Amino acid sequence: DAGVIQSPRHEVTEMGQEVTLRCKPISGHDYLFWYRQTMMRGLELLIYFNNNVPIDDSGMPEDRFSAKMPNASFSTLKIQPSEPRDSAVYFCASSLSGTYLLSGNTIYFGEGSWLTVV
Amino acid sequence: KQEVTQIPAALSVPEGENLVLNCSFTDSAIYNLQWFRQDPGKGLTSLLLIQSSQREQTSGRLNASLDKSSGRSTLYIAASQPGDSATYLCAVGEEASNTGKLIFGQGTTLQVKP
C-alpha cells in the first residue's frame, strides 16, 4: 500500500480564502484522524471518523473548520474563511480497529499538508 | 485534563552513546502509550506501543518503559547513530480500542553527532 496520501503538500493562501485539504487513508482502515501541528501547541487531534462517521469533533477549533468523509477512501478538511492563525501542518492518519493489542505500528500518518495563510 | 510533558526539549549526543528520553503525563488513567519518530518535513512513524498493563516494549535498539502509577515513560536508545537524529514524541491513548485518539507531548529533538 502507498500509505496515507495527503494533498496538497504545501499551500499558501490569502486570508479569507477557502482551503480544502484532502486525505486518502490506507485501504481497509476504518479509523481516520485529522491532527494539526503548530510550534506553540504541538500536535492536536481535530476530529476522527470511524467507518466514515464522525465520532469526536471536539478538537475542531471553530465553526470555520469542517471535515467530511463521504466514503472509506477519501476525507476532506475545509477551512472557510481561512485566517493567519490557521497556519500549521495538518496531518491525516488512519488505523485499523482490532490492532490495539499489538505492540507494533498501529497508526499511520501521512506526510502532512503545510498550510500558510497570509 | 491530561497533559503530556517531554524533557529535555532538545538533546545532542556523540555517536555511540546510550541515551534516555523522558515523558510524563498527569493522569494515570491511560490505555496505552506510544513513542513516535518525526523526521523534518515528514509525518510521524510509530516506534513502540505499550499497553497500560505492560511495563516495557523493545524493538531493536529501542526500549520503552511505562510506569503508569507514577505517570512516566522512558525511551532508551542504545548505541545511538546519526540516523537516529529526529524528533521523538510520546503520546498517551485515551481509548481502549482506538490507538489513534492521542494526546501528544511537545517532543524531544535529538541530534546524534558523528
Interface residues (C-beta under 8 A of the other chain):
Chain A: V4 Y31 F33 G42 L43 E44 L45 Y48 N50 D56 F91 A93 S94 S95 S97 G98 T99 Y100 L101 L102 S103 G104 N105 T106 I107 Y108 F109 G110 E111 G112
Chain B: N32 Q34 G41 K42 G43 L44 T45 S46 L48 L49 I50 Q51 Q54 Q57 S59 L89 A91 A96 S97 N98 T99 G100 K101 L102 I103 F104 G105 Q106 G107
